[in-house]
Amino acid sequence: MNIKLVAALSGGAALLLALSGCIDDNSKVDGYAKKVCDEVQPQLKKITNANESITSTAADGKPADIKKADSAAFQEISAAYAAMSDSVENAGVPPVDGGERVQKDAVKELDATSKAYADLKRAVDKLKTNDQGDFAEGLKGVAEELGKVNKVGDDAIKKLQSGEIGKSMSTQSGCRRPASATPTKGS
């Protein structure tokens, strides 16, 4: 049984949701981007590794193995987003117009993403593994919820890529997406 559990770093870019305001000073923006990106990189790696765990287990795993891997991965991803939220909070206000609001919105988004992954973990933990058909149906519902969580990150990525701070972050090695496995879908 295969299930597409997207190896998304959704919200990874959401850590600085809408940081596309007017820039006060490019060196300040670069410094801010570096500070955040350096702290976020280990979390992005954790998310990538957790998603790869989901993908590799889903390829040919038994329901109990899939449940265990998904639960652990969702817990790891939830913790990573919580850590990214802390990083953005600790980095201070970004040097852009409306920086306080931007920071507050980014922290809120990261916290919501962390909570959403914790909710996915709880949903997986409730799945019964004794009937493969029932398990597959329950897992399908989890995958649908995951799709909703990932959309938030996709939207945030688009916003992030539109501003000067997005350009600055794209030059930081810590904000580059780690390579990830390609998920598959089936039943």
N, C-alpha and C positions, 0 to 999 in steps of 0.2 A: 504494500500500500504506500503510495507516494502522496504527498500533500505539499502544495506550494506555500511555504512560509517564507515570504520574501526576505532576502538578505539585505534589507534596507538599513540604511543609516539614517532613517527618517528622524528628523529632529536633531541629528548630529549637526546639521547646518542650522537647525532651529535655535541652537544655543545663542545666536545673536539675531534673532528674528527681527527683520526689517531694519537692519543697521545700515540703511541707505540714506540717512539724513545728510544734511550739509556738514562738511568736514571743517573743523577748526584749524587743524594743522596736520599735514600728512605724516610727520614724524610721530606725532602723538597717536595717530590712528594705527600706524605700523607697530608701535610699541604695544598698544592695547591688543591688536590682533595677535601679535606674537605671544603675549602673556596668556591670553585665553587659549590659543591654539596649542601651546606647549602643555597646558594642563588638560586639555580635552583629548589629545592624541591617545593616551593610554586607555581612555574610556571608549574611543572609537575602535581600538583594537579589540577590546573586550566584547563589544557589540558584534564585530565581524566574526570573532571566534565563536560566539554563542550562536549566531545565525548559521555558521558552517556546521556546528554540532547538530542543529535542527535538520539541516539539509542532508547531512550524511546519514543520520539515523532514519529519516523519512524514506530514503531510497529503498530500503528493503527490511526495515525494522519491524519487530513484533509490536503489537499495541502497547504492551507494558514498557518496552524499551523506548518507544516514541514518546509515551507519556512522561517518562522519567527525563529524557533528554530535553523535551520541550519545556517542562516545568523548570528545570535547572537553567535553561537558556533564558527563559522569560525573567527569572529572578535576577540573573546576571545583567540582563539588559536594563531592567528596572533600576538596579543599583547604579549602573553606569550613567543613566540619565539623571539620577539624583545627584551623582557626583559632578556631572557637567553643570547642573543648576548651581551647585555650590561654587564651582569655578567661576561662573559668570557673576554670581553675587560677590564673590571675593575679589574679582578683578576691578570692581568699582564701576563707576558710571562711564560708558564709552564717550569718547570725545566727538560727539555729533550733536546736532540740534535735537533737543528732546531726548537726550541721552538717558535721563532718569526713567522716563517712560519706556524707552527701548529696553533698558536693563530689566525693569519690572516685568514687561511683557515676555521677554526671553526666559526669565526665571519661571514665570507662570507656565509658559509653554513646556519647558523642560520638566517641571514638576508634574504637569498633567500627563505628559508622555510616560514618565516613570510610573505614575499611578495606573495608567492604561495597561502597561506591561505587567504590573502586579496583578491587575484584574485578569489578564490573560492567563497568568500562572494559576490563579485560583480556579479559573474555568477548566484548565487542563487537569488540575488536581482532582476535580470532581468527576472526570470522565471514568466510566467503567471499562475495563479492558477485557472482560470475559466474553464479550460478543463483538467480533471484528466489525460487523456491519454497524452496530450501534456506536462503536468507538469511532468508526470512520465518519459517521453522520455528525457526531459531537465535535470531532476535529474539524469538520467542514465549517461548523459555526464559529469555532475559534479562528480559523483562517479568514473568515469574512470579517470578524472584528479586527484582526490584524491588518487587513486591508484598509480599514478606516483609520487605524492608528498611523499607518504608513502614509496616508494621504496628507495628514497634517504636516509631516516632515517634507513631503514633496512640495507642498505649497510654500513652506518656509524656505526651502532651497531656492525657489524661484525669486522670492523676495530678497534673499541674501545676495544673490548674484547680480542684483540690479544697481548696487551702489558702490561708492568709492571704498567703503570698508570691506565690501565683498571682494573687490579687486585686491586689497591689501591681504585679506585672509587667504586668498587663492595662492599667494606667493609664499605662504607660511607652510613649511613641511608638516607641521602638527595638525593642520586642518585638511590635509589631503586624505581622501578616503583610502583606507587600506584595501588591498585586493581581497575579493571575496569569492566564494563558490557560487555557481549558478544553480539556483533552486529548480526543482522539477515539480510537475503536477501530475497527478494521476489518482486512481482510486483503488 
